[in-house]
Amino acid sequence: MNEIQWRRTHFAIKKDGKYKHFPAQNYNTELNKSCLFLSEEAAYRNASIYDEVVQVELREIPKEEWAKWTK
């Protein structure tokens, strides 16, 4: 198995299985850069009372490894 090139931990705000996106503050199931925070504190500052802050780990993997996951 090839080694992971890098990994980064981010945080996202989630409610009812959907991620909160900024600046529009709408919720949907897509996870992209408009809903990621670099620190847990920043995520909590932007969360509503019924939101959940979740940890998201981004990993860069070799193309061959990605092919195994997408079959």
Sequence and secondary structure as in RCSB ss.txt:
>XXXX:A:sequence
MNEIQWRRTHFAIKKDGKYKHFPAQNYNTELNKSCLFLSEEAAYRNASIYDEVVQVELREIPKEEWAKWTK
>XXXX:A:secstr
     EEEEEEEEEETTEEE TTT  EES   GGGEESSHHHHHHH  TT EEEEEEEEE  HHHHHHHT 
